[in-house]
Amino acid sequence: MLRLGRKADAVNHWRALARLWRQQFKQLAEEAGFKQRLQSLEQRLLTLMMETGASPEELLEESEATLKFDPENHDLRLKTAELLMELGKP
């Protein structure tokens, strides 16, 4: 149980970091490796959210935010479509 609580805390911190990096994306997009670090952060965040039982709505919100910066991520597009179907949205 303690471990799950620590993961939940990690999700909160990673989400805050992801929001901050998304806000800085335009300024830092040309910095070597920034986009890859953001993509890695987003993937790890979504994995942690699934492990901690985040709601489909929360996962969808995070997935859609990630797709704005990584529209070529076909696996994430598929997961987002599955979440939309689960939520009964076209």
Residue pairs with C-beta under 8 A, 6 or more apart in sequence:
4 52
7 48
7 51
7 52
8 52
10 48
11 45
11 48
11 49
11 52
11 54
14 41
14 44
14 45
14 48
15 45
15 62
17 41
18 38
18 41
18 42
18 45
18 62
18 65
21 28
21 34
21 37
21 38
21 41
22 38
22 65
22 68
22 69
25 34
25 38
25 69
28 34
29 35
35 69
38 69
38 70
39 66
39 69
39 70
39 73
42 62
42 66
42 69
42 70
45 62
46 59
46 62
46 63
46 66
46 76
46 79
49 58
49 59
49 62
50 59
54 62
56 83
56 86
56 87
57 87
59 79
59 83
60 80
60 83
60 84
60 87
63 76
63 79
63 80
63 83
64 80
66 73
66 76
67 73
67 76
67 77
67 80
70 76
84 90
